[in-house]
Amino acid sequence: MARTIELKVDPITRIAGHLGVRAVIDVDTRKPIPETVRSFITMFRGVEVFSVGRPPEDMPHITSRLCGVCGSAHANGSIIAVDMAYGVTPLEFGVVLRNLAHAMTDHIYDHPHILNLLEGPDFSESIVSKLTPSVWEEAKKTRAEHRDIHGMTTIADIMRELNPVTGKMWQLAVLFQRIAREAGVLIYGRHSHPSTLIPGGISTDLTDAQSLLIAYTYRLTKLTAWAKFNYLVWEDLLRFYEDIGYALNGATYEKPNVMSAGLFDDVEAYSSIGDNKEWEDVYKGIDEATEKRTIVPGLMLDGELVSTKYTDMNVSTMEHVEHSFYDEWADKVRKQEWYTETDPLGNKLLWGHQDPAYHPWNKVTIPKPMAIDWNDKYTWGAHVRIVWKDGRVRPIEVGPYARMLILSVRPNRYGSGNGVVKVTLPRACTDEVPPTVCEEMTFEWKVPRRSSTIYRLWARAFNTLVDVDAAWLNVLKALELVRNGKIQTSRPWGHPGRVTRGAGFVEVPRGTVRHWLVQKGGKVLNYQIHAATTPNVSPFDKYGRSPYEESVANAPITEETPPDEWQGLDFVRAIRSFDPCLPCAAHLEFSRNGKVVKVLEKAIKDVTSCYL
């Protein structure tokens, strides 16, 4: 009989105690037993429940409170849904301001924060030297390829600079995230809960639009230099891990199932579709508008790009609760006046292959708390699956890897569709990083065809470069509009007296945020949210394991310690590479045959050493 040990890490959280993971490990092979892997959400807040009856225009402000980190992510998903439901989109300067703010207060601030403060410590000297000492010894001997640019001679030097609090990368990430937030707040008024997003526009004070753009550009210049520096450091570290055989630790699907809704609306295209129209007309125009997003959309199933249409991603989305702490709603929702089985294009929801009650426009959140049962209900995360036109049902991965993979297989600003993404950033200097990063630089990455721990991190570092480039594009567009006197941002809006719907999809650092809205007369009838984490953290079902559970199932233990001292390093590396968090106090429990072997009370012992 194989020797096994159960490893349970609870919580591994995005911000504050929401996520745990459990698996039984074969001690001899050091591999998790796939069917025992469970990731589980341990908190319910009920935003969808108390949204009913509220004014739709309040929803961006309410849903931004879902998270203290990515509030603008939900605000942006929500405002697109409200735009659609009300039949109104911003004027051109309103679109460009939305793009500029979202680029800063979600993407450019958060990607380096995730890399260096949340995931970085897992690859720092304090962790690597203790748990994988042979890797540490190899790192001390390996010279960093870009040492003449970033100044870190060996990979061990990079690991040392990732130590919590004392490391240079940790400290720089803290500094530059503040600068990025400042830039976003110039437009949003505050962060992390934007106060200026309104249906059909944005209410930023433009008394002196030129000065606002100067202040924004000053910060973007500093952040451009930081993005170059940050990428080169991470490229060296991750190539080292690739070279020592860690490339597929934490891998998900051999044939990728990924989705990206695209990011940064084309100013003219999005503005033109919603000049006080019927919501159905906005929906019918959304594919053409989102096709022109700077980061292009796409849906890939079983390694094949099957669609680039926003509306296809909407129609294909199914949510059920077989292993989740919720009650069924299908029979109840069919009695509602707002229940629908088709979209405005005449497509049957879920393409007619599954019950349309399980589409988010029809889904009703009915919490049903109970004790965890690993074979029944064990999480507050719902099942998110993609139902395709041919009847296939697949789990789906979202995030920077998905975004970069889609970007690499489609002709667009960042490549020809040959699997390589390429971006050029302009000359930009800042005193906080070496002057060697000042000059214009071009970066390329051949995106691997399988998601794994290190490739998800690599994608995040490269995604930062793309986001910086997109911010520059929007600065130039904003200056053009100011020069031409076109600084009006918003269109008037009203409350449609009939049932209308919205679907707001947008890319955020951790994946794809999607909001579905049903309203009548200025009152929400139903509201559903897929946070960026929702599809990744879904529980298993007959259609397969979702990305978190799949990645842990493919994360063999690399720690060079006895089994009863395993910390779950590879598990948390895999999970955090999607949606990382470094909690100050995690309660970890290790058991064998149902008996507790060890309890770890602290994740961080002191400012320079970190277990997990």
N, C-alpha and C positions, 0 to 999 in steps of 0.2 A: 504494500500500500504506500502510495506517495506521501511523503511528509509535507504537511501544509501548515500555513500560518495565516490567520486573518489580520489584515491591516485596515484600520478604519481611521481616516483623518476627518475630523469634524470640529470646527468648520474650516473649509478652504473658501474664502469669500471674496467677492469682488470689491466690496467696500466695508461690510460690517456683518459678518456672520450668517450668510445665506446658503452656503454650499458645503456639502461633505462628499466624501468618496469612500467606498468600501470595496475590498476585493480579497479573495482567498488566493494565496500565492503557493505554487509548487516550489518547495524549498530547494529541491535538487536542480531544477531547471532555472530557478529564479524568475519564472514567468507567472503573471496572473492567469488564473483559470478564467477564460473569457466569460462564461455564463454566470460567474459570481460577481462580476463588476457591476456596481451600482453608483451612480452619482445622484445626489438628492438635495433639493432645496428645502431648507428648514424654516422658512419664514413666509407668511402670507400677509399682505397689506390691503388688498381689496380695492385698489384704485378703480378698476373696471366697474366694480359694484356701485361705488358711491358717485360715479360719473353720471349715472342715469338721472335725468331731470335737470341737469345743469345746462347753461348756455354753451353751445359749441365753441364760441369765441373765447371762453374761459379755459378750454381744455389744454391749449399749449402751456398755460401757466400752472394748471393743476398737474399735468403729467410731467412737467419739468421737475417736480418734487419727487418723482420716482427715485431719483438718484442725486446725490450731492457731488458726483464726479462728472456725469454726462447729462446734466439737465438740459443742455441745449440740444442734445441728440433727440430727446423725446419732444421737446418743444418744436423742433423742425419737422419731425415726422407728423406731429399733430397738426401743425399749421398747414401742411400740404393737404391733409385730409379735410380740414375745414375750408380751405380754398376751394376744393372740389365740391364739397357739399353746398357751398354758397354760390358757386359758379363765378368766382372772381379770383384773379391772380394779380400780383403786383405790377406796377409800372416798371420800366427797365431799371431805374436807379434803385428801386426797392428790391429787385432780384439780386442786383450786384451787392447791395449791402447785406442781404441775407447770406450770400456766398462768403463774403469777406469775414463776417462775424463767425459763421460756423467753421470756417477753415481754422480760425485761431482758437476759439474756446472749446472746440472738441478735438480737432485733429492735431494741429501743430503743437499744442500744449500737451496732449494726452499720450500720443505715441511714445515720445522720449520718456515721459513719466512712467509709463508701463514698463518700458525696457529697462530703465536704470534704477527705479525705485522699487518696482514690484517683482519683476522677473530677474533683474540683474543680480540681486543677492544670491539666488540659487546657483549662479555661475561665478561667485566671488571667491576670493582667497579663503575667507572664513568658512565657507561650505566645502569647496573643492579640496582644500588641503586636509580636512578632517574626514570627509566621507569617501572621497576617491583620491587618496594620496598618490597613486601611480599617475593619474591624470595631472595632478599638480606638478609632479616631477617632470613630466613631459612638457608641460606648459612653460616651465622655467628654462627649458632648452630650446624652445621654438621661438624664432624671431618673427615679429609681426611684419607683414608685408608692407603696410603703410606707416611704418615707424617714423619715417622721415617727415611725414605730414602731421600725424597726431602726437608724436613724441613718446610713445610707449614702446620700448624696445622689444620686449617679449610678451607672449600671451599671458604669462604670469603677472606682468606689470598691469595688463588690462584687468585681470581678475582682481588685483589688489585695489585698483581704482573703482571697482564695483562694490567694495565693502560698504555696508550700510553706514551712513552718516559721515564717516571719515574719508570715503573714497571720492576722488575727483569727479567721476561720472555721476555719482549720487548727488554731489553738491551742485554741479552744473545743471542737472535736470531740475532741481529745485529752483535755481535762479531763472532759468529760461522758461519754465512753465509760468512763472509770475509775469514775465514779459509778454508771453503769448496771451495770457488772460487780460492783461491791461489793454492789448490791442483789440480784443473782442469786446471788452466793456465799453470802449469808445462808441460802439454801435448798439450793443445790447442794453447798456445802462447798468448792468450788473451781471455777475456770474456766481453761482452756476444756474441761476434761475432767471433767464432773460425776461425783461419787462417790456420789450418794445415790439414783439411779434404780434401782428393783428391780421385778420382775414384780408386778403388782397393787398398786403403791404407790410410796412414797418414804420414805427413811429419815432425813429431816431431824430434827435434835435439836429437840424442841418442849418442852424443860424450861420455857421462858418464851415461849410462842407470841405473847402480846400484845406483848412487847418486840420480837420479830422483826418483827411487822407494823408497829410504830411506826418501826423503823429503815428498813424497806422504803419506807413511805409518805413519810418525810422525803426520801428520795432521789427518789421518784417525783414529788414536788412540784417539786423543782428541775428534773427532766427534762421536766416538763410545760411550764414556762416556756421551756426550751431548744428543745423541739419546735416551739412556736409561732414563736419567733424564727427558727429554721432554715428553716421552711417559707416564711415571708414573704420571706426573702432569696432563696431558690431560685425562688420564684414570679416575682419581679421579673426575675431573670437569665434564666430560661427563656422568659418572655413576650417579652423583648427578642429572643432568638434566633428565636422564632416570628415576630416582626414583621419581621425582616430576611430571611426566606425560608429559614431552616434547618430548618423544621418536619419535613420528611420525609427529611432526610439520615439514613442508617442505618436506613431503614424495613424492616420485614419484610413480612408478607403483606397484600395489599389486602383480602382477606376473612380476618379473624383466625382462626388455629388456636391456641387457648390453653386452658390447664388450670390449675385451682386446687383443691387438695384440702381447702381450708378450714383454719382455725386457731382455737385456743383452745376446747377441748372444753367443752360444757355440763356443769356439775358433776353434776347429777342424771342426765342422760341417759347419759353415759359410765360413771358409777359403776354404774348399774343393770344393764348388760348382761353383766357378767362375774363373777358370784358363784359361782366354781368350777363352771363349765359346760363342756360340750363345745366344742371350738374352732369347730365348725360353727355352734353357736348364737350365739357371739360374732360370727362373720362375718355371720350372717343379721340380727343386730341393729345392725350397724355403720352402715348407711345412715340409719336413724332417728336414731342418736346424732350422726353427723357433720353431718346436715342442720341440727342445732341449734348447730353451731359459731358463734362470734361472727362470724368472717369466713367467709361461706358458701362451699361448694364449687360447682364447675361446670366443664363441658367444652363448649367452643365449637369447632365445625368449620365452615369456610367461612362464618364470620360468624354462624352460627346456634347458639344454646344448645341442645345436643342432650341433655344429661343433667346432673343434679345429684347423681347417685349415686356414692358411693365404690366400690361393687362394680362398676359399669360401667367406671370408670376402671381398676380392676384387670383385669377380663376383657379390656379393649381393648388392653392394652399388649403390644407386640411389640418384640423386640430381635434384631437380626441383625448380622453382622460382615463384610459384603461388602468394605468398604474399610478394615477395622480389623485391627490386628495380633493377631488371635485365630484359632483353628482352629474348624472346625465341630464340633458336639456332638450334632446331632439324632439320628443313628443310635445313638449311644452311650447317650443318656439314656433311650431307650425301654425299655431292658433293666433299668432301676432299679426297685426296689420302690416308690419314692415318686413315680414318674412319674404324672402325671394329665392328663386331657383336659377336665375340667369343674371348676367351683367348687361349693361346697356348695348353691348355689341351683339347681343343675342346668344352668347356662349353659355352653355349650361355650366353652372358652378361645379368644379371638380370634374368637368368634362363629361358629366353624366355617369361616371364610373363609380362614384361613392355618393352617399347620402348628402345632399346639399346643406342639410342642417349642420354639418360639421365644417362648413366654411366660416371664417371669422365674422362675416357680415351677419350670420345667423347664430353664432355661438353665444351662449349666455353663461356667465361665470356663476356657479353655485358651489361655494366651498363646502367641503365635507371632511373635516379633520378627523383623524383616527390614528391609531398606533401604526408604526412602520411594520410592514410585512414585506420582506424582500421578494416574495413570489407574487404579491398582489399590489396594493397601493403603498408607495414608499416615498413620494416626493410631492412638493407643491408645483413642480414643473410639469406642464402639459406636453403631450405628444404633438410635435409639429412634423408633418410629412408633406411631400410634394407628390401630387397625383398628376401623371402626365396623360397626354391625349391618347396614348396607346394602352392605357390602363396600368402602366407601371406606377408603383408607389415606393418612394425612397425617402430615407432621412436626408437632411441637407445640412451642409456646413457653410457657415458665413464667417466673415472676418477678413483681415488683411490678406491672408493667403488666397482666399476665394476671390477677393477683389483683384489682386495682382495676376492670378491665373486667368481670369476672364479678360483682363486688360492685355495679357500676352497673346491671346489667341484671336483677337479682333483687331483689324486695322484701325488705328486711332492716333492721336497726338503722340502717344508713347510707344509706338511700335507698328510693325507691318503685319502683325498677326502670326509671326514665325516662332512664337514661344519666348521671345526676348522683350523685356521692357527697358526703355531707355529714356533718360531725362537729363536735360542740361540746366544747371542753375547758374545765375549770373554772378559776376564779381560782387563780393560782399564781405565786409570785415567787421569784427567786434573784438574788443580788448580781451574778452574772457577766454578766447580760444586762440591757438597759434596763428600767426599771419600766413602760414603755409596753406590755409584753406581759403584765402581771400580770392584767388583767381577764379574765373569761370571754370566750371568742372562739368564733365559729362559722365554719367553713371549708367552701367548696364547690368542687367541680371537675367540670366536664363532661368525662368521659373521652373522648378522641379515639378514633375507630374504627380507627385504624391505629397500630401500635407503631413508634416511631422513637427515635433517640438521645435527643432532648430529652424526649419523652413518657415514656420509661422512667425518666429521672431525675425527672421531675415526679411520676410514680406513686410512686417511692421516697420522695420528700419527703412526699407525702400519706399514704402507708402508715404513716409514722412517727406521724402524728397519730392514726390509727386504732389503732395498737398501744398508744399511751399511753391512749387511751380504754378499750381492752380491759383494760389493767392496772388501771385504776380500778374497773372492774366486778368484777374478781376480788378486789381489796382489800376492797370492800364485802361480797362474799360470804364472804370469809375471816373478817371481823369478826363477821358474823352467826353463823357456825359456832362461833367461839370463844365468843361470848356464850351460845350454847346448849350449850356443853360438848362439842361434836362435833369433837374434834381428833384422833381416830384416823385414820390415813392409809392403812393397808394391809390387804390380805387375805392369808391364807396361800396358798401355792402349792406345787405338786409337779410331778414329771416325768411327763407322760403316757407310758405304755408303748407306745402305738401311734404311727403316723405322724400328725403334726398339722402344720398350716401357719399362718403368720401373714403379714399384709400391713400394714405400718405406713406410712401416708402423712401428711405434715404439711408445712405451708408454713414456709419459712425465708426469710431476706432475699433470697437469690439465686434462689429458685424453689420447686419442690416436691421434697422429699426423700422417697424411697420405698424401703423395705426389705422384701424377701421372704425368709421363713424356712421351711425344712422341717426338722423334728426328729423324733427317736424316742428315748424313754427318757432324755431329758436330754442328747442329743448332736446337734449340727447335722449334718444330711445334705446340705443345700445352702443357700447364702446368696447373695443377689443384692442389689446396691445401685444405685439411680439417685440420684446426687448431684443437687443442684439444677442443676448445670451440664450433666449428661449429655445431656438432650434438646436443649438449646440448642447444644451443641458437636458434635452428631452430624455425620458426613460426609454428603455428598450420595448419593442413590441414584435409582432410577427413579421414586420417589414425590416427589422434589423436594429442594430445599436446606433444611437446618435453619436455625434463626434466626441463628446467628453468620455463616454463609456468606451467607445472604440479606441480612443487614444490611450486610455489607461490599460485596456486589454493588450495593447501592443507596446507596453512600457516595461520591459524586463528590468529587474533590479540591478543597478551597476554599483551600488555601495559596497565598499570593501570592508565590511564588518560582519559579525555573526548575525544570523537571522533575527534573534531576539533584540538586536540593536538597530535593525533597519528603521530608517526614518521616513520612508516613502518619498525620497527625493525625486525619483523619476516620475512618480505620480503627480506631484505638485508642479514639477516643471511642465509636464504635459498640459495640465489643467490651466496653469497660469499663462501659458503661451497663447491661449484663447482669450482669457478674461482674468488677468492676473491680479493678485492681491497679496500683500505681506502683512498679515495680522500681527499685532504686537503680542497677543496671547491666544494661541490656539490650544485647544484641549485635545490631545491625541491619545487614542486607546488602541493597544495592541493585544490581540487575544489568540489563543490556540485551543481548539476544541471547546470553544465557548467560555474559556477561563481567561481573565485579564492577565496579561503577561507584564505589561508596562504601561504607565501613564506619563506622558510628557506634558507638563503644565505650561511651559513657555516656548513660544516660537523664537523669541529674541532674548538671549541671556543678558547681553549688554550692548553697547553701541557698536562694537566691532565684531561680534560673533552672532551668527544667526543659524539656528538649526534648520528651519524651513522657510 
